[in-house]
Amino acid sequence: MEKIAAIILAAGPSVRLGRPKQLVEVDGQSLIERALDAAKGAGCKPVLVVTGANHRQVVPRIRKSGAEIVTNMDWKKGLGSSIRAGIERLRQRHPKTSAVLLTVCDQPLLRARHLRRLVNLRCETGQPIVCSRYAETVGVPAIFGREFFDELMQLGEQGAKRLLLSHSDQSAEISLPEAELDIDGEVDIERLDSSKRSLIFARCKQP
């Protein structure tokens, strides 16, 4: 069976929000805990969490999960630095990993069933990249086969979207509107309830 790891990117400083977004609670659970549950529920092993700006506040919410904590000392250099930190740890401690699911903790509507769709599509198609489509573009959560680990290690300040766009011929996609809402500021938290209601209504209308 293929070994797919998960890297949860949770090192950002939450400047716009003014407090650690990783600890924002949705339905009584922090965003970082929701992300951990989703990754584990999708069958990913191991699960790594990359921390940085709010390391001291976030770590207590991670310890009991069994996830590996990767501290990104270069978090100020952007999302790419956290991806590099996670991939480097995978290569050091889990060299048999065949693919990695990159995900973030600030997409509060994502649950295990959504990530499992990505994992299943990877198994069904054998494509080296499986990504999510929402808001008229592609993005994370996304799975990258180990053949892309070198390119992930070479990312600059930005995340992995450039790779998704430049390797579209090697990608499979799922439609994932739940990923469109991400928490950047208080207004996004206020939008969360209405987004949840809209998605529930849309599912109810499906035949």
Phi and psi in degrees as GROMACS dihedral restraints (atoms count N, CA, C in turn):
[ dihedral_restraints ]
;  ai    aj    ak    al  type     phi  dphi    fc
    3     4     5     6     1   -65.0    20    10
    4     5     6     7     1   141.8    20    10
    6     7     8     9     1  -102.8    20    10
    7     8     9    10     1   105.6    20    10
    9    10    11    12     1  -108.3    20    10
   10    11    12    13     1   118.6    20    10
   12    13    14    15     1   -89.3    20    10
   13    14    15    16     1   169.2    20    10
   15    16    17    18     1  -128.6    20    10
   16    17    18    19     1   138.1    20    10
   18    19    20    21     1  -119.4    20    10
   19    20    21    22     1   116.6    20    10
   21    22    23    24     1   -96.5    20    10
   22    23    24    25     1   119.2    20    10
   24    25    26    27     1   -88.6    20    10
   25    26    27    28     1   111.4    20    10
   27    28    29    30     1  -141.1    20    10
   28    29    30    31     1    40.0    20    10
   30    31    32    33     1  -104.5    20    10
   31    32    33    34     1    -3.5    20    10
   33    34    35    36     1   -68.9    20    10
   34    35    36    37     1   156.9    20    10
   36    37    38    39     1   -85.0    20    10
   37    38    39    40     1    -8.3    20    10
   39    40    41    42     1    56.3    20    10
   40    41    42    43     1    47.7    20    10
   42    43    44    45     1   -61.2    20    10
   43    44    45    46     1   -47.5    20    10
   45    46    47    48     1   -66.9    20    10
   46    47    48    49     1   -34.4    20    10
   48    49    50    51     1   -76.8    20    10
   49    50    51    52     1   -33.2    20    10
   51    52    53    54     1    83.3    20    10
   52    53    54    55     1     5.9    20    10
   54    55    56    57     1  -157.1    20    10
   55    56    57    58     1   160.3    20    10
   57    58    59    60     1   -61.4    20    10
   58    59    60    61     1   113.4    20    10
   60    61    62    63     1   -65.6    20    10
   61    62    63    64     1   -25.1    20    10
   63    64    65    66     1   -58.4    20    10
   64    65    66    67     1   -25.1    20    10
   66    67    68    69     1  -101.2    20    10
   67    68    69    70     1     0.7    20    10
   69    70    71    72     1   -61.2    20    10
   70    71    72    73     1   133.2    20    10
   72    73    74    75     1   -98.9    20    10
   73    74    75    76     1   136.2    20    10
   75    76    77    78     1  -127.8    20    10
   76    77    78    79     1   121.6    20    10
   78    79    80    81     1    53.5    20    10
   79    80    81    82     1    39.9    20    10
   81    82    83    84     1    79.5    20    10
   82    83    84    85     1    10.9    20    10
   84    85    86    87     1  -134.9    20    10
   85    86    87    88     1   138.0    20    10
   87    88    89    90     1   -69.1    20    10
   88    89    90    91     1   156.2    20    10
   90    91    92    93     1   -60.5    20    10
   91    92    93    94     1   -38.2    20    10
   93    94    95    96     1   -67.6    20    10
   94    95    96    97     1   -37.0    20    10
   96    97    98    99     1   -69.1    20    10
   97    98    99   100     1   -36.0    20    10
   99   100   101   102     1   -64.4    20    10
  100   101   102   103     1   -42.2    20    10
  102   103   104   105     1   -64.0    20    10
  103   104   105   106     1   -40.2    20    10
  105   106   107   108     1   -63.5    20    10
  106   107   108   109     1   -45.6    20    10
  108   109   110   111     1   -61.1    20    10
  109   110   111   112     1   -40.3    20    10
  111   112   113   114     1   -64.8    20    10
  112   113   114   115     1   -45.3    20    10
  114   115   116   117     1   -65.2    20    10
  115   116   117   118     1   -43.9    20    10
  117   118   119   120     1   -68.2    20    10
  118   119   120   121     1   -39.4    20    10
  120   121   122   123     1   -66.3    20    10
  121   122   123   124     1   -22.7    20    10
  123   124   125   126     1   -83.0    20    10
  124   125   126   127     1    -3.3    20    10
  126   127   128   129     1    87.9    20    10
  127   128   129   130     1    14.0    20    10
  129   130   131   132     1   -76.7    20    10
  130   131   132   133     1   135.2    20    10
  132   133   134   135     1  -147.8    20    10
  133   134   135   136     1   131.2    20    10
  135   136   137   138     1   -76.7    20    10
  136   137   138   139     1   169.8    20    10
  138   139   140   141     1  -111.0    20    10
  139   140   141   142     1   122.6    20    10
  141   142   143   144     1  -110.9    20    10
  142   143   144   145     1   140.8    20    10
  144   145   146   147     1  -118.8    20    10
  145   146   147   148     1   121.8    20    10
  147   148   149   150     1   -94.6    20    10
  148   149   150   151     1   116.1    20    10
  150   151   152   153     1  -107.1    20    10
  151   152   153   154     1   169.5    20    10
  153   154   155   156     1  -166.1    20    10
  154   155   156   157     1   -92.8    20    10
  156   157   158   159     1   -58.9    20    10
  157   158   159   160     1   -42.1    20    10
  159   160   161   162     1  -112.3    20    10
  160   161   162   163     1    38.3    20    10
  162   163   164   165     1   -52.1    20    10
  163   164   165   166     1   -49.8    20    10
  165   166   167   168     1   -63.6    20    10
  166   167   168   169     1   -36.3    20    10
  168   169   170   171     1   -77.1    20    10
  169   170   171   172     1   -33.0    20    10
  171   172   173   174     1   -82.2    20    10
  172   173   174   175     1   -38.7    20    10
  174   175   176   177     1   -54.3    20    10
  175   176   177   178     1   -41.8    20    10
  177   178   179   180     1   -58.3    20    10
  178   179   180   181     1   -25.3    20    10
  180   181   182   183     1   -82.1    20    10
  181   182   183   184     1   -10.0    20    10
  183   184   185   186     1  -103.1    20    10
  184   185   186   187     1   -33.8    20    10
  186   187   188   189     1   -51.4    20    10
  187   188   189   190     1   -44.1    20    10
  189   190   191   192     1   -76.7    20    10
  190   191   192   193     1    -8.0    20    10
  192   193   194   195     1   -78.7    20    10
  193   194   195   196     1   -20.0    20    10
  195   196   197   198     1    85.9    20    10
  196   197   198   199     1    -0.7    20    10
  198   199   200   201     1   -74.8    20    10
  199   200   201   202     1   154.5    20    10
  201   202   203   204     1   -85.3    20    10
  202   203   204   205     1   134.7    20    10
  204   205   206   207     1   -98.3    20    10
  205   206   207   208     1   125.2    20    10
  207   208   209   210     1  -115.7    20    10
  208   209   210   211     1   117.7    20    10
  210   211   212   213     1   -91.0    20    10
  211   212   213   214     1   120.4    20    10
  213   214   215   216     1   -96.2    20    10
  214   215   216   217     1   101.4    20    10
  216   217   218   219     1   -70.7    20    10
  217   218   219   220     1   -16.2    20    10
  219   220   221   222     1  -103.1    20    10
  220   221   222   223     1    28.2    20    10
  222   223   224   225     1   -57.5    20    10
  223   224   225   226     1   -25.3    20    10
  225   226   227   228     1   -66.5    20    10
  226   227   228   229     1   -15.0    20    10
  228   229   230   231     1   -86.1    20    10
  229   230   231   232     1     6.6    20    10
  231   232   233   234     1   100.4    20    10
  232   233   234   235     1   179.0    20    10
  234   235   236   237     1   -61.1    20    10
  235   236   237   238     1   -36.0    20    10
  237   238   239   240     1   -58.8    20    10
  238   239   240   241     1   -33.9    20    10
  240   241   242   243     1   -67.5    20    10
  241   242   243   244     1   -33.5    20    10
  243   244   245   246     1   -71.6    20    10
  244   245   246   247     1   -38.2    20    10
  246   247   248   249     1   -63.1    20    10
  247   248   249   250     1   -42.8    20    10
  249   250   251   252     1   -61.1    20    10
  250   251   252   253     1   -43.3    20    10
  252   253   254   255     1   -61.4    20    10
  253   254   255   256     1   -41.3    20    10
  255   256   257   258     1   -68.4    20    10
  256   257   258   259     1   -44.8    20    10
  258   259   260   261     1   -64.5    20    10
  259   260   261   262     1   -39.9    20    10
  261   262   263   264     1   -60.7    20    10
  262   263   264   265     1   -42.4    20    10
  264   265   266   267     1   -64.5    20    10
  265   266   267   268     1   -41.8    20    10
  267   268   269   270     1   -58.6    20    10
  268   269   270   271     1   -46.1    20    10
  270   271   272   273     1   -64.6    20    10
  271   272   273   274     1   -34.4    20    10
  273   274   275   276     1   -74.1    20    10
  274   275   276   277     1   -46.2    20    10
  276   277   278   279     1  -105.8    20    10
  277   278   279   280     1   -18.0    20    10
  279   280   281   282     1  -136.2    20    10
  280   281   282   283     1    62.9    20    10
  282   283   284   285     1   -64.7    20    10
  283   284   285   286     1   -16.0    20    10
  285   286   287   288     1   -89.6    20    10
  286   287   288   289     1     3.5    20    10
  288   289   290   291     1   -62.4    20    10
  289   290   291   292     1   128.6    20    10
  291   292   293   294     1   -95.9    20    10
  292   293   294   295     1   -19.5    20    10
  294   295   296   297     1  -161.7    20    10
  295   296   297   298     1   161.9    20    10
  297   298   299   300     1  -133.4    20    10
  298   299   300   301     1   136.6    20    10
  300   301   302   303     1   -94.9    20    10
  301   302   303   304     1   115.5    20    10
  303   304   305   306     1   -92.7    20    10
  304   305   306   307     1   127.1    20    10
  306   307   308   309     1  -145.3    20    10
  307   308   309   310     1   168.6    20    10
  309   310   311   312     1  -124.7    20    10
  310   311   312   313     1   170.2    20    10
  312   313   314   315     1  -101.1    20    10
  313   314   315   316     1    -0.2    20    10
  315   316   317   318     1  -107.9    20    10
  316   317   318   319     1    24.2    20    10
  318   319   320   321     1  -110.0    20    10
  319   320   321   322     1    83.4    20    10
  321   322   323   324     1   -67.1    20    10
  322   323   324   325     1   -16.5    20    10
  324   325   326   327     1   -87.1    20    10
  325   326   327   328     1    -6.2    20    10
  327   328   329   330     1   -80.2    20    10
  328   329   330   331     1   133.8    20    10
  330   331   332   333     1  -128.3    20    10
  331   332   333   334     1   179.7    20    10
  333   334   335   336     1   -57.4    20    10
  334   335   336   337     1   -38.9    20    10
  336   337   338   339     1   -63.0    20    10
  337   338   339   340     1   -30.9    20    10
  339   340   341   342     1   -71.2    20    10
  340   341   342   343     1   -44.6    20    10
  342   343   344   345     1   -67.5    20    10
  343   344   345   346     1   -33.4    20    10
  345   346   347   348     1   -64.4    20    10
  346   347   348   349     1   -31.0    20    10
  348   349   350   351     1   -62.9    20    10
  349   350   351   352     1   -38.6    20    10
  351   352   353   354     1   -65.0    20    10
  352   353   354   355     1   -45.4    20    10
  354   355   356   357     1   -61.9    20    10
  355   356   357   358     1   -44.0    20    10
  357   358   359   360     1   -63.8    20    10
  358   359   360   361     1   -39.8    20    10
  360   361   362   363     1   -67.0    20    10
  361   362   363   364     1   -36.2    20    10
  363   364   365   366     1   -59.8    20    10
  364   365   366   367     1   -44.6    20    10
  366   367   368   369     1   -66.8    20    10
  367   368   369   370     1   -38.4    20    10
  369   370   371   372     1   -72.8    20    10
  370   371   372   373     1   -39.0    20    10
  372   373   374   375     1   -99.0    20    10
  373   374   375   376     1   -26.4    20    10
  375   376   377   378     1    71.3    20    10
  376   377   378   379     1     9.2    20    10
  378   379   380   381     1   -67.5    20    10
  379   380   381   382     1   142.0    20    10
  381   382   383   384     1   -68.9    20    10
  382   383   384   385     1   -21.6    20    10
  384   385   386   387     1  -128.3    20    10
  385   386   387   388     1   134.6    20    10
  387   388   389   390     1  -129.8    20    10
  388   389   390   391     1   124.2    20    10
  390   391   392   393     1  -133.3    20    10
  391   392   393   394     1   175.9    20    10
  393   394   395   396     1  -105.4    20    10
  394   395   396   397     1   142.2    20    10
  396   397   398   399     1  -114.3    20    10
  397   398   399   400     1   127.9    20    10
  399   400   401   402     1  -163.6    20    10
  400   401   402   403     1   157.7    20    10
  402   403   404   405     1    51.8    20    10
  403   404   405   406     1    38.1    20    10
  405   406   407   408     1    62.4    20    10
  406   407   408   409     1    27.3    20    10
  408   409   410   411     1  -153.9    20    10
  409   410   411   412     1  -175.5    20    10
  411   412   413   414     1  -114.0    20    10
  412   413   414   415     1   158.0    20    10
  414   415   416   417     1  -173.5    20    10
  415   416   417   418     1  -166.8    20    10
  417   418   419   420     1   -84.3    20    10
  418   419   420   421     1   154.8    20    10
  420   421   422   423     1   -69.1    20    10
  421   422   423   424     1   144.1    20    10
  423   424   425   426     1  -149.3    20    10
  424   425   426   427     1   149.7    20    10
  426   427   428   429     1  -108.0    20    10
  427   428   429   430     1   133.6    20    10
  429   430   431   432     1  -121.2    20    10
  430   431   432   433     1   129.3    20    10
  432   433   434   435     1   -68.9    20    10
  433   434   435   436     1   160.7    20    10
  435   436   437   438     1   -61.8    20    10
  436   437   438   439     1   -20.0    20    10
  438   439   440   441     1   -65.4    20    10
  439   440   441   442     1   -13.2    20    10
  441   442   443   444     1  -103.8    20    10
  442   443   444   445     1     3.8    20    10
  444   445   446   447     1   -61.3    20    10
  445   446   447   448     1   -38.8    20    10
  447   448   449   450     1   -61.4    20    10
  448   449   450   451     1   -43.0    20    10
  450   451   452   453     1   -68.2    20    10
  451   452   453   454     1   -35.8    20    10
  453   454   455   456     1   -64.0    20    10
  454   455   456   457     1   -33.9    20    10
  456   457   458   459     1   -70.7    20    10
  457   458   459   460     1   -15.6    20    10
  459   460   461   462     1  -101.7    20    10
  460   461   462   463     1     7.2    20    10
  462   463   464   465     1   -65.5    20    10
  463   464   465   466     1   148.0    20    10
  465   466   467   468     1   -89.4    20    10
  466   467   468   469     1  -136.8    20    10
  468   469   470   471     1   -70.1    20    10
  469   470   471   472     1   -29.0    20    10
  471   472   473   474     1   -80.4    20    10
  472   473   474   475     1   171.0    20    10
  474   475   476   477     1   -83.3    20    10
  475   476   477   478     1  -152.0    20    10
  477   478   479   480     1   -93.4    20    10
  478   479   480   481     1     6.3    20    10
  480   481   482   483     1   -60.9    20    10
  481   482   483   484     1   -35.9    20    10
  483   484   485   486     1   -57.1    20    10
  484   485   486   487     1   -40.0    20    10
  486   487   488   489     1   -67.5    20    10
  487   488   489   490     1   -39.0    20    10
  489   490   491   492     1   -61.4    20    10
  490   491   492   493     1   -41.6    20    10
  492   493   494   495     1   -72.8    20    10
  493   494   495   496     1   -38.2    20    10
  495   496   497   498     1   -80.9    20    10
  496   497   498   499     1   -14.6    20    10
  498   499   500   501     1  -120.4    20    10
  499   500   501   502     1    36.4    20    10
  501   502   503   504     1   -62.4    20    10
  502   503   504   505     1   -24.9    20    10
  504   505   506   507     1   -73.6    20    10
  505   506   507   508     1   -10.5    20    10
  507   508   509   510     1  -114.7    20    10
  508   509   510   511     1    19.6    20    10
  510   511   512   513     1  -117.7    20    10
  511   512   513   514     1   150.0    20    10
  513   514   515   516     1  -116.2    20    10
  514   515   516   517     1   147.4    20    10
  516   517   518   519     1  -125.8    20    10
  517   518   519   520     1   150.9    20    10
  519   520   521   522     1  -122.1    20    10
  520   521   522   523     1   149.0    20    10
  522   523   524   525     1   -80.6    20    10
  523   524   525   526     1   124.5    20    10
  525   526   527   528     1  -138.7    20    10
  526   527   528   529     1    74.7    20    10
  528   529   530   531     1   -61.3    20    10
  529   530   531   532     1   -22.8    20    10
  531   532   533   534     1   -62.1    20    10
  532   533   534   535     1   -22.1    20    10
  534   535   536   537     1   -82.6    20    10
  535   536   537   538     1    -8.9    20    10
  537   538   539   540     1   -67.3    20    10
  538   539   540   541     1   -36.9    20    10
  540   541   542   543     1   -81.3    20    10
  541   542   543   544     1   120.1    20    10
  543   544   545   546     1  -127.0    20    10
  544   545   546   547     1   150.0    20    10
  546   547   548   549     1   -91.5    20    10
  547   548   549   550     1   110.1    20    10
  549   550   551   552     1  -114.3    20    10
  550   551   552   553     1   -38.3    20    10
  552   553   554   555     1  -140.2    20    10
  553   554   555   556     1   179.0    20    10
  555   556   557   558     1   -59.9    20    10
  556   557   558   559     1   -32.9    20    10
  558   559   560   561     1   -63.0    20    10
  559   560   561   562     1   -31.8    20    10
  561   562   563   564     1   -70.5    20    10
  562   563   564   565     1   -34.3    20    10
  564   565   566   567     1   -65.2    20    10
  565   566   567   568     1   -38.8    20    10
  567   568   569   570     1   -66.9    20    10
  568   569   570   571     1   -31.9    20    10
  570   571   572   573     1   -74.2    20    10
  571   572   573   574     1   -18.0    20    10
  573   574   575   576     1   -59.7    20    10
  574   575   576   577     1   -47.1    20    10
  576   577   578   579     1   -61.9    20    10
  577   578   579   580     1   -42.2    20    10
  579   580   581   582     1   -68.2    20    10
  580   581   582   583     1   -34.9    20    10
  582   583   584   585     1   -66.3    20    10
  583   584   585   586     1   -40.7    20    10
  585   586   587   588     1   -62.8    20    10
  586   587   588   589     1   -42.2    20    10
  588   589   590   591     1   -64.1    20    10
  589   590   591   592     1   -40.9    20    10
  591   592   593   594     1   -64.0    20    10
  592   593   594   595     1   -42.1    20    10
  594   595   596   597     1   -67.9    20    10
  595   596   597   598     1   -39.5    20    10
  597   598   599   600     1   -63.3    20    10
  598   599   600   601     1   -42.3    20    10
  600   601   602   603     1   -63.0    20    10
  601   602   603   604     1   -41.9    20    10
  603   604   605   606     1   -64.6    20    10
  604   605   606   607     1   -40.2    20    10
  606   607   608   609     1   -66.0    20    10
  607   608   609   610     1   -36.9    20    10
  609   610   611   612     1   -67.6    20    10
  610   611   612   613     1   -28.1    20    10
  612   613   614   615     1   -80.1    20    10
  613   614   615   616     1   -16.8    20    10
  615   616   617   618     1   -67.4    20    10
  616   617   618   619     1   139.7    20    10
